[in-house]
Amino acid sequence: MVTIVVYIPKGGTGKTTITSNLLAGLNFCYPNTKALALDLSPEGHLTYLLHENPDMVNSEKSVCRLFLDEHYKESDLCQPSRLEHVDIVPSTLYLGELNLNSKLSSNHFIIKEFLARVKCKYDFVLIDSPTVFTFYLLNGLVAADYLLIPSLLTPMSSHAIHDMLALYENVKKENSKLKILGILPNRVNKKLDYQKEILDTLKTSSFKGKLLDEMSISEDKAVLKAVAKRKTIFEMNGKSNSQREFKKLTDWLFGQCVGTTP
């Protein structure tokens, strides 16, 4: 089982969109694999896209239960998503309140222990993360094999990459196996000169070995239309540039994590 956290300490970078479309890519392109979506965002956007409105989720059957009850059943938490080969541990707004619980914050291995209990059921686990760093996000990073860092081509996002890499070095002290899959440029518009300048700067910076510029995701109305309809890009009619890009990214991720593609 391969566990991937999608995270950067900045909002609006498309973490949920990337996570949901990678899960859909695995679902449609690699139907012999089984994936688990773990929603660690109190807003529950991944839950909304792939499962149901997070306001309707029973907290006893959400990711909150994972942190509050060590006697949970895996079948209570792992719910079927809308995608045939993807299950989800949904989120609720109550997750935001858990970060205030000092008794929980010292335990960084809750998710790792949970994933050990379900590892025979899933080939991939993708963790969608909140913007703000929390103890349950730290739990996800401690449990993960890989970190995927989505980034817009803006000065603020470039600064957030520095913060992310510093955080990564700290997490490595508790999870030495954690590796960076790469920094993924998202919502790229090749017509914008300032984006090209930032990308050129990243290519010559200390990040150049981690930059996935050949896997970048373009700014595309098809993605916005899909989100508006609570769908992934793979569920939309017709072929779009974004669908081809996410297919390429899915194939690359599968090859990096598993070592080969069918």
Backbone bond lengths (Angstrom), bond angles and torsions (degrees), N, CA, C in turn:
res aa  C-N    CA-C-N  psi(-1)  N-CA   C-N-CA  omega(-1)  CA-C   N-CA-C  phi
1 M - - - 1.457 - - 1.525 110.04 -
2 V 1.321 116.36 131.40 1.459 123.17 -179.33 1.525 109.03 -109.65
3 T 1.333 116.54 127.96 1.461 121.48 -178.80 1.523 110.15 -113.08
4 I 1.347 116.11 128.60 1.456 122.50 -176.58 1.527 109.57 -126.69
5 V 1.323 116.77 127.56 1.469 122.25 173.30 1.527 108.58 -100.90
6 V 1.330 116.37 131.11 1.462 121.78 175.07 1.521 106.89 -103.45
7 Y 1.343 116.71 111.00 1.472 118.57 -173.01 1.521 113.14 -156.76
8 I 1.327 114.55 143.40 1.459 124.41 165.06 1.529 105.43 -152.70
9 P 1.336 119.19 141.32 1.466 120.37 -176.59 1.530 112.70 -77.40
10 K 1.330 115.66 60.17 1.465 121.32 177.48 1.519 108.57 -157.45
11 G 1.324 116.10 139.31 1.452 119.81 179.03 1.515 112.29 -81.29
12 G 1.332 116.01 160.28 1.461 121.12 173.36 1.506 116.10 77.10
13 T 1.320 117.74 14.40 1.470 119.94 -178.39 1.521 112.98 -90.98
14 G 1.322 117.33 -5.51 1.463 120.04 177.69 1.508 114.27 90.88
15 K 1.330 117.78 26.62 1.467 120.43 -178.95 1.531 112.11 -57.57
16 T 1.336 115.45 -47.27 1.465 119.54 -177.48 1.521 111.62 -68.81
17 T 1.332 117.27 -40.68 1.464 120.56 179.17 1.528 110.87 -61.75
18 I 1.311 116.17 -43.16 1.465 120.33 179.10 1.523 110.71 -66.41
19 T 1.333 116.98 -44.31 1.463 120.59 -179.90 1.522 111.03 -61.45
20 S 1.329 117.04 -48.28 1.467 120.25 -176.95 1.521 111.68 -64.87
21 N 1.325 117.61 -38.31 1.468 119.76 -178.94 1.527 112.74 -75.96
22 L 1.324 117.07 -28.81 1.466 118.51 172.31 1.528 110.57 -68.52
23 L 1.314 117.32 -39.98 1.471 120.68 176.12 1.525 110.27 -62.45
24 A 1.338 116.17 -41.97 1.461 119.56 178.09 1.522 111.01 -67.23
25 G 1.334 116.50 -37.19 1.459 119.91 177.40 1.515 111.64 -61.39
26 L 1.324 116.38 -43.55 1.463 120.09 176.37 1.522 110.61 -64.11
27 N 1.340 116.38 -40.03 1.459 121.17 -177.97 1.527 112.10 -63.00
28 F 1.323 116.93 -45.32 1.460 120.76 -174.35 1.529 113.42 -89.79
29 C 1.323 117.23 -30.96 1.467 120.35 -175.86 1.526 112.94 -94.93
30 Y 1.325 116.46 -23.83 1.471 121.41 -179.78 1.518 109.22 -131.85
31 P 1.329 117.53 66.33 1.470 121.29 -173.78 1.525 114.35 -65.81
32 N 1.315 118.00 -11.37 1.468 120.14 176.73 1.527 112.12 -83.84
33 T 1.335 116.52 -3.53 1.454 119.91 177.32 1.527 109.59 -100.78
34 K 1.325 115.69 154.57 1.460 122.41 177.13 1.521 107.88 -120.10
35 A 1.322 116.31 129.00 1.464 120.71 -176.63 1.525 111.32 -120.32
36 L 1.320 114.60 152.82 1.461 121.96 175.80 1.517 108.83 -120.99
37 A 1.324 116.95 128.48 1.459 122.66 174.01 1.522 107.94 -97.31
38 L 1.319 116.23 129.11 1.462 121.54 178.88 1.524 108.07 -117.89
39 D 1.322 116.41 112.11 1.461 121.29 -175.13 1.526 110.02 -94.75
40 L 1.335 116.39 107.91 1.460 121.64 179.84 1.526 112.67 -103.23
41 S 1.316 117.04 15.02 1.458 120.82 179.59 1.525 109.68 -100.86
42 P 1.337 118.81 124.85 1.475 120.79 178.97 1.530 112.84 -58.30
43 E 1.328 116.89 -27.60 1.475 119.17 178.36 1.523 111.89 -68.33
44 G 1.333 116.69 -24.37 1.457 121.17 175.43 1.511 114.61 66.75
45 H 1.325 118.04 33.00 1.466 120.06 -178.26 1.532 112.03 -64.95
46 L 1.318 117.70 -38.55 1.471 119.80 177.85 1.526 109.95 -66.67
47 T 1.324 116.13 -39.39 1.465 121.00 175.66 1.520 110.48 -59.28
48 Y 1.324 116.48 -43.73 1.460 121.58 -179.87 1.526 111.45 -63.24
49 L 1.335 117.04 -41.40 1.462 120.84 -177.08 1.529 112.66 -71.93
50 L 1.323 116.83 -38.37 1.467 119.70 -170.65 1.531 114.77 -109.14
51 H 1.341 116.81 -10.60 1.473 117.87 -172.49 1.532 111.04 -133.43
52 E 1.324 116.90 -83.91 1.450 121.21 178.93 1.526 109.46 -159.80
53 N 1.304 116.41 173.85 1.459 120.86 177.72 1.529 109.44 -57.72
54 P 1.332 119.01 123.15 1.468 120.27 -177.09 1.528 113.62 -59.76
55 D 1.340 117.11 -21.89 1.463 120.31 176.38 1.525 111.52 -66.77
56 M 1.316 116.20 -20.50 1.466 120.98 -178.50 1.524 112.63 -95.65
57 V 1.337 117.30 -5.41 1.463 121.03 -176.82 1.528 110.17 -78.34
58 N 1.310 116.62 129.35 1.463 122.51 174.54 1.527 108.32 -69.64
59 S 1.327 117.71 123.75 1.466 120.75 -176.99 1.522 112.07 -59.43
60 E 1.345 116.60 -24.69 1.461 120.39 177.58 1.527 111.67 -69.20
61 K 1.333 115.95 -18.35 1.459 120.87 179.27 1.524 110.80 -117.68
62 S 1.309 115.22 31.85 1.461 121.15 -179.56 1.522 110.05 -123.23
63 V 1.330 115.65 177.97 1.456 120.78 179.55 1.532 111.25 -63.50
64 C 1.334 117.65 -22.01 1.472 120.70 177.91 1.524 111.64 -58.32
65 R 1.326 116.03 -39.13 1.475 121.36 -179.06 1.521 110.72 -58.12
66 L 1.305 115.60 -33.34 1.462 121.74 -179.17 1.528 111.13 -58.70
67 F 1.323 116.52 -36.89 1.462 121.33 -175.94 1.522 113.31 -92.22
68 L 1.340 117.08 -11.47 1.466 119.78 -174.03 1.517 114.66 -112.02
69 D 1.320 117.79 -16.67 1.462 119.94 -173.01 1.525 109.56 -142.27
70 E 1.321 116.19 106.79 1.468 119.32 -178.32 1.520 112.51 -73.20
71 H 1.343 117.12 -6.84 1.467 120.90 -179.31 1.529 112.41 -101.66
72 Y 1.324 116.51 20.64 1.463 120.28 179.92 1.526 110.78 -64.68
73 K 1.331 115.32 158.63 1.457 121.77 171.81 1.527 108.35 -102.40
74 E 1.316 116.22 137.58 1.459 119.68 179.55 1.526 111.35 -57.19
75 S 1.341 116.63 -35.52 1.464 120.98 -178.27 1.528 111.70 -68.19
76 D 1.340 117.59 -21.40 1.459 120.63 176.67 1.526 111.40 -75.11
77 L 1.327 116.50 -28.42 1.460 120.86 -173.95 1.527 112.78 -95.92
78 C 1.305 117.35 -41.34 1.470 121.78 -175.71 1.524 109.76 -83.55
79 Q 1.327 115.56 100.65 1.459 121.81 -176.87 1.530 110.86 -100.00
80 P 1.328 117.97 149.91 1.463 119.36 174.52 1.532 110.39 -64.51
81 S 1.305 116.94 135.61 1.462 120.45 173.29 1.525 108.51 -93.08
82 R 1.309 116.44 -177.69 1.449 120.32 177.23 1.526 111.72 -70.37
83 L 1.317 117.10 -21.97 1.462 122.45 179.47 1.519 109.90 -86.68
84 E 1.302 116.56 133.78 1.465 122.07 -169.95 1.525 113.47 -57.49
85 H 1.315 117.41 -40.29 1.460 120.74 -173.43 1.537 112.53 -105.97
86 V 1.318 116.17 20.57 1.469 121.12 -178.40 1.521 110.08 -128.66
87 D 1.326 116.61 125.63 1.457 122.57 169.59 1.526 108.56 -100.39
88 I 1.331 115.74 164.97 1.464 119.55 -179.50 1.519 110.75 -141.06
89 V 1.323 115.79 140.31 1.462 121.81 166.00 1.525 104.42 -97.59
90 P 1.329 118.01 103.44 1.462 121.20 -171.27 1.528 112.93 -75.54
91 S 1.324 114.59 164.90 1.458 121.46 179.16 1.520 110.15 -112.63
92 T 1.332 115.52 164.78 1.463 123.00 171.47 1.526 108.21 -139.65
93 L 1.322 116.54 165.91 1.457 120.54 179.33 1.527 112.09 -61.58
94 Y 1.334 116.67 -24.47 1.466 120.50 -179.16 1.527 111.78 -61.52
95 L 1.318 116.33 -21.97 1.463 119.64 179.55 1.522 111.29 -57.86
96 G 1.334 116.98 -32.30 1.457 120.47 179.62 1.516 112.69 -63.19
97 E 1.326 117.20 -32.20 1.457 121.37 -179.84 1.523 112.21 -73.36
98 L 1.305 116.82 -25.96 1.466 119.67 -178.10 1.519 112.11 -64.33
99 N 1.312 116.85 -27.21 1.466 119.36 -178.19 1.522 111.98 -66.10
100 L 1.328 117.03 -14.10 1.463 121.77 178.70 1.520 111.81 -89.49
101 N 1.331 116.80 -4.51 1.463 121.61 -177.45 1.523 110.10 -85.43
102 S 1.327 117.08 103.24 1.465 121.77 -175.92 1.522 112.18 -66.23
103 K 1.329 117.12 -26.45 1.465 120.20 -179.34 1.529 111.39 -68.04
104 L 1.319 115.89 -30.73 1.464 120.32 -178.48 1.525 112.41 -83.08
105 S 1.328 116.17 -30.48 1.460 120.22 -167.75 1.522 114.32 -64.95
106 S 1.335 117.71 -17.18 1.462 120.12 -178.17 1.524 112.68 -84.86
107 N 1.332 117.57 -12.40 1.463 121.20 -178.30 1.523 109.19 -98.73
108 H 1.329 116.30 109.97 1.462 121.39 -176.74 1.526 112.84 -100.63
109 F 1.330 118.02 9.22 1.468 120.17 -171.44 1.525 112.87 -120.32
110 I 1.337 117.78 15.02 1.466 120.89 -177.32 1.527 111.20 -64.43
111 I 1.339 117.05 -48.01 1.459 120.07 -179.51 1.524 111.06 -68.87
112 K 1.318 117.02 -37.84 1.465 120.13 178.08 1.521 110.71 -59.37
113 E 1.335 116.71 -42.42 1.465 120.52 178.86 1.526 111.11 -67.55
114 F 1.324 116.51 -38.28 1.462 119.99 177.73 1.525 110.91 -63.23
115 L 1.332 117.03 -47.23 1.460 120.16 -178.22 1.526 111.69 -64.97
116 A 1.313 117.04 -30.23 1.466 119.77 176.20 1.528 110.66 -63.87
117 R 1.327 115.80 -29.53 1.471 120.56 -178.70 1.527 112.26 -79.20
118 V 1.324 117.95 -21.00 1.472 120.31 -176.86 1.529 112.36 -115.20
119 K 1.320 117.61 7.00 1.462 120.19 -172.10 1.523 113.92 -61.62
120 C 1.323 118.03 -24.41 1.467 120.15 -179.69 1.527 112.06 -78.45
121 K 1.327 117.17 -12.71 1.467 121.11 -176.63 1.523 113.40 -93.63
122 Y 1.356 117.37 -21.46 1.456 119.75 -170.45 1.526 111.73 -130.68
123 D 1.332 114.61 146.40 1.459 121.16 175.16 1.527 111.14 -92.02
124 F 1.335 116.32 -33.73 1.465 122.11 179.97 1.519 110.06 -132.79
125 V 1.320 115.22 144.54 1.467 122.16 168.36 1.521 106.84 -125.77
126 L 1.328 117.35 123.97 1.462 121.83 175.72 1.519 108.63 -113.48
127 I 1.323 115.42 126.59 1.462 121.49 -175.66 1.524 109.39 -108.40
128 D 1.336 115.45 118.10 1.464 120.64 174.10 1.527 107.64 -89.22
129 S 1.316 116.73 137.49 1.463 120.62 -168.02 1.522 112.27 -120.39
130 P 1.333 116.55 156.14 1.460 120.07 173.63 1.523 110.10 -76.00
131 T 1.311 116.09 166.31 1.465 119.76 176.87 1.521 111.44 -71.63
132 V 1.340 115.61 -43.69 1.465 121.57 -177.67 1.525 109.67 -78.84
133 F 1.329 115.61 137.79 1.461 119.59 178.79 1.530 109.20 -71.85
134 T 1.318 117.00 129.07 1.455 123.43 -176.87 1.525 109.78 -134.63
135 F 1.319 116.40 167.96 1.462 118.50 -179.49 1.522 111.19 -68.59
136 Y 1.342 118.02 -29.71 1.458 118.14 178.41 1.522 111.51 -76.47
137 L 1.329 117.44 -27.50 1.465 119.14 170.48 1.525 109.92 -66.86
138 L 1.327 116.84 -41.30 1.467 120.18 175.73 1.516 110.18 -58.98
139 N 1.326 117.23 -38.72 1.458 121.50 175.08 1.522 110.94 -57.34
140 G 1.334 115.84 -42.89 1.463 119.60 179.97 1.505 112.05 -65.20
141 L 1.321 117.38 -42.28 1.466 121.59 -179.91 1.522 111.33 -67.05
142 V 1.317 117.21 -36.65 1.468 121.00 178.60 1.532 110.54 -66.93
143 A 1.338 116.33 -28.45 1.468 120.37 -178.62 1.517 113.46 -88.84
144 A 1.339 117.50 -12.62 1.463 120.93 -168.48 1.523 113.78 -84.71
145 D 1.319 114.03 156.63 1.469 121.86 171.22 1.525 110.48 -93.22
146 Y 1.346 115.54 -35.73 1.459 120.28 -173.78 1.528 110.85 -136.52
147 L 1.328 113.74 155.05 1.458 122.56 175.81 1.525 108.43 -124.68
148 L 1.330 116.21 124.30 1.463 121.87 175.28 1.530 107.53 -109.43
149 I 1.342 116.67 126.20 1.463 121.83 -173.31 1.528 109.42 -111.43
150 P 1.344 118.09 101.62 1.470 119.77 175.96 1.517 110.44 -78.95
151 S 1.314 117.44 142.94 1.459 119.75 -178.13 1.523 110.81 -148.14
152 L 1.325 115.56 137.89 1.450 120.42 169.55 1.530 108.34 -80.11
153 L 1.299 116.74 158.81 1.465 120.50 177.88 1.520 108.91 -91.07
154 T 1.338 114.29 69.56 1.465 122.58 178.46 1.524 108.02 -132.98
155 P 1.331 117.89 157.66 1.468 119.85 178.37 1.519 112.96 -59.16
156 M 1.341 117.71 -38.55 1.463 120.87 -179.44 1.524 111.47 -64.30
157 S 1.333 116.26 -41.18 1.461 119.84 179.20 1.527 111.29 -68.31
158 S 1.330 116.66 -36.77 1.462 120.05 177.14 1.520 110.62 -61.66
159 H 1.329 116.50 -39.29 1.466 120.95 176.42 1.526 110.54 -64.70
160 A 1.342 115.96 -39.31 1.468 120.15 -179.77 1.525 111.45 -64.32
161 I 1.339 117.64 -29.45 1.466 120.51 176.96 1.532 110.01 -62.41
162 H 1.332 116.91 -41.87 1.465 120.93 176.64 1.527 110.25 -57.54
163 D 1.349 115.96 -45.99 1.467 120.17 179.43 1.526 110.95 -62.84
164 M 1.334 115.71 -39.22 1.464 119.88 -178.40 1.519 111.47 -65.60
165 L 1.310 117.36 -42.32 1.459 120.75 -179.24 1.529 111.43 -67.76
166 A 1.339 117.15 -33.89 1.462 120.23 175.02 1.521 110.40 -66.16
167 L 1.341 116.19 -41.39 1.461 120.59 176.70 1.524 110.84 -63.09
168 Y 1.318 115.75 -41.86 1.469 120.77 179.17 1.524 111.26 -56.90
169 E 1.324 117.72 -43.86 1.462 120.88 -179.59 1.522 111.10 -63.36
170 N 1.328 117.22 -34.77 1.463 120.57 177.91 1.524 111.37 -71.06
171 V 1.334 116.67 -41.43 1.466 120.39 179.82 1.531 111.01 -65.23
172 K 1.329 115.86 -32.71 1.468 120.18 -179.80 1.537 111.86 -57.91
173 K 1.318 117.11 -23.31 1.464 120.35 179.36 1.529 110.72 -67.33
174 E 1.342 116.20 -27.24 1.465 120.30 178.79 1.519 112.30 -105.00
175 N 1.323 117.23 -18.41 1.460 120.73 179.88 1.527 108.66 -138.55
176 S 1.309 115.77 85.19 1.466 120.91 -174.66 1.529 112.79 -67.50
177 K 1.329 117.73 -19.17 1.476 120.12 -178.14 1.528 112.78 -82.72
178 L 1.336 118.49 -11.28 1.465 121.56 -176.59 1.528 110.79 -63.63
179 K 1.329 115.63 128.86 1.459 121.73 179.05 1.533 109.77 -124.61
180 I 1.314 116.37 150.45 1.461 121.16 175.87 1.524 108.86 -87.97
181 L 1.338 115.88 118.50 1.462 119.47 174.28 1.517 110.40 -67.23
182 G 1.317 115.97 -39.31 1.458 119.20 177.97 1.515 112.19 156.14
183 I 1.318 114.41 172.08 1.457 122.81 175.52 1.524 107.04 -100.94
184 L 1.327 116.55 117.11 1.468 121.92 -172.32 1.527 111.02 -103.17
185 P 1.336 118.52 109.22 1.466 119.95 174.45 1.526 110.40 -64.15
186 N 1.323 116.24 130.92 1.459 121.11 -177.48 1.530 110.23 -125.01
187 R 1.332 115.08 151.90 1.471 122.51 -178.74 1.528 111.36 55.39
188 V 1.301 114.36 49.52 1.461 121.08 -177.44 1.526 110.08 -83.24
189 N 1.317 115.22 130.81 1.466 122.14 175.52 1.525 107.43 -121.91
190 K 1.317 116.57 106.29 1.462 121.25 -174.50 1.522 112.95 -67.88
191 K 1.328 117.03 -11.59 1.464 119.99 179.00 1.526 112.23 -81.74
192 L 1.335 116.38 -13.42 1.466 120.12 -177.16 1.526 110.05 -91.03
193 D 1.306 116.01 116.27 1.467 121.12 -176.57 1.524 112.22 -62.30
194 Y 1.345 117.00 -38.01 1.460 117.89 -177.23 1.523 111.89 -66.59
195 Q 1.348 117.25 -31.38 1.459 119.56 176.02 1.530 110.45 -67.60
196 K 1.306 116.61 -41.57 1.467 120.73 178.28 1.523 110.60 -61.47
197 E 1.329 116.83 -40.40 1.454 120.65 179.00 1.524 111.77 -64.34
198 I 1.332 116.35 -42.37 1.471 120.15 179.05 1.520 110.34 -66.56
199 L 1.332 116.62 -41.52 1.469 119.97 178.73 1.523 110.53 -62.98
200 D 1.327 117.48 -42.59 1.468 121.06 178.34 1.530 110.56 -62.11
201 T 1.330 115.98 -38.19 1.465 120.05 178.31 1.521 110.80 -65.37
202 L 1.330 116.62 -42.72 1.469 120.61 179.01 1.532 111.11 -63.75
203 K 1.329 116.04 -35.30 1.464 120.27 -178.60 1.530 112.46 -67.26
204 T 1.307 116.18 -22.17 1.471 119.55 -179.21 1.535 111.85 -109.76
205 S 1.330 116.41 5.72 1.462 120.71 -178.57 1.530 110.15 -93.22
206 S 1.324 115.00 -175.22 1.471 120.37 177.48 1.519 111.63 -68.22
207 F 1.350 116.92 -10.77 1.462 120.95 179.80 1.528 112.70 -86.44
208 K 1.335 118.06 -7.12 1.469 120.44 -167.69 1.530 113.06 -57.80
209 G 1.315 117.82 -31.92 1.457 119.63 -179.93 1.508 113.68 -73.96
210 K 1.335 116.34 -14.10 1.464 121.80 -178.30 1.523 112.32 -107.84
211 L 1.324 117.53 -8.13 1.460 121.55 -174.30 1.528 111.48 -76.58
212 L 1.329 116.46 126.19 1.471 121.86 -179.96 1.533 109.17 -99.58
213 D 1.327 116.67 57.92 1.461 119.49 -175.47 1.525 112.26 -66.07
214 E 1.329 118.20 -27.02 1.458 120.64 178.87 1.529 111.94 -78.12
215 M 1.326 117.30 -11.08 1.467 122.14 179.22 1.526 111.44 -107.36
216 S 1.321 118.01 8.30 1.460 121.53 -172.65 1.535 111.56 -58.49
217 I 1.335 114.02 150.14 1.464 121.55 179.89 1.529 108.64 -104.02
218 S 1.323 116.56 125.14 1.465 121.66 -176.57 1.523 111.71 -77.07
219 E 1.329 114.46 157.27 1.457 120.06 170.09 1.525 107.31 -71.32
220 D 1.319 117.06 121.43 1.459 120.21 -170.83 1.527 109.14 -146.34
221 K 1.330 117.09 128.88 1.460 121.36 179.21 1.527 111.70 -63.32
222 A 1.330 116.70 -24.21 1.461 119.83 -179.62 1.523 111.51 -62.05
223 V 1.342 116.17 -35.35 1.462 119.94 178.09 1.521 110.14 -67.45
224 L 1.323 117.02 -43.67 1.465 120.74 179.56 1.529 111.02 -63.03
225 K 1.324 116.60 -40.13 1.468 120.56 177.94 1.529 110.66 -63.74
226 A 1.332 116.04 -40.06 1.461 119.99 -179.97 1.527 110.56 -63.65
227 V 1.326 116.83 -46.85 1.468 120.72 -179.93 1.522 110.47 -62.01
228 A 1.328 117.09 -40.89 1.463 121.06 179.73 1.525 111.78 -61.38
229 K 1.322 116.44 -28.84 1.464 121.42 179.59 1.529 112.46 -97.24
230 R 1.329 115.97 10.40 1.477 122.34 -177.69 1.531 110.13 56.22
231 K 1.319 115.67 46.61 1.455 121.37 178.62 1.521 109.83 -130.51
232 T 1.320 114.55 162.86 1.460 120.16 170.38 1.525 107.82 -92.62
233 I 1.319 116.07 167.12 1.455 120.45 -177.80 1.528 111.37 -64.28
234 F 1.339 117.12 -25.51 1.464 121.54 -178.96 1.527 112.00 -77.05
235 E 1.328 116.95 -12.90 1.464 120.65 -179.47 1.531 112.43 -98.46
236 M 1.310 116.62 -1.18 1.460 120.77 179.80 1.526 110.46 -85.61
237 N 1.319 115.98 148.14 1.456 120.21 178.02 1.523 110.54 -70.57
238 G 1.319 115.44 142.64 1.455 120.17 177.24 1.516 112.39 81.62
239 K 1.322 115.46 165.98 1.454 122.55 -179.66 1.522 109.49 -97.44
240 S 1.304 116.45 132.20 1.461 120.97 177.28 1.516 108.84 -121.16
241 N 1.313 115.74 163.69 1.457 120.59 176.77 1.525 110.36 -60.30
242 S 1.329 116.33 -40.02 1.458 120.19 -179.77 1.521 111.95 -64.62
243 Q 1.322 116.29 -37.97 1.462 119.05 178.72 1.531 110.60 -62.93
244 R 1.334 116.41 -42.15 1.462 119.62 177.36 1.536 110.70 -63.78
245 E 1.324 116.55 -40.16 1.465 120.10 -179.55 1.526 111.57 -66.84
246 F 1.324 116.78 -42.11 1.466 119.11 178.97 1.530 111.16 -70.37
247 K 1.330 117.36 -30.95 1.469 120.13 174.62 1.529 109.27 -64.61
248 K 1.325 116.60 -44.17 1.463 121.20 178.37 1.534 110.53 -62.53
249 L 1.329 116.31 -42.85 1.458 120.34 179.46 1.526 111.10 -65.43
250 T 1.321 116.72 -41.32 1.466 120.74 178.74 1.528 110.90 -62.05
251 D 1.332 116.59 -45.88 1.462 120.55 178.73 1.528 110.97 -61.07
252 W 1.322 116.14 -42.35 1.466 120.66 179.36 1.521 110.67 -63.83
253 L 1.331 116.36 -46.26 1.466 120.33 179.70 1.522 111.10 -61.18
254 F 1.333 116.58 -43.46 1.461 120.21 179.34 1.524 110.17 -60.63
255 G 1.314 116.56 -44.48 1.452 120.10 -179.75 1.516 112.71 -65.84
256 Q 1.327 117.48 -38.64 1.467 121.20 179.45 1.523 111.36 -67.26
257 C 1.327 116.65 -39.71 1.466 120.61 -172.78 1.521 113.35 -88.44
258 V 1.325 116.24 -33.07 1.467 119.88 -176.78 1.524 110.94 -103.68
259 G 1.328 116.09 -27.48 1.456 120.29 175.03 1.498 114.84 103.67
260 T 1.345 116.63 -9.99 1.459 119.52 179.16 1.511 108.71 -159.42
261 T 1.304 118.29 164.11 1.456 123.08 173.70 1.518 108.74 -122.96
262 P 1.349 117.34 143.36 1.462 119.71 -177.40 1.524 112.00 -61.13
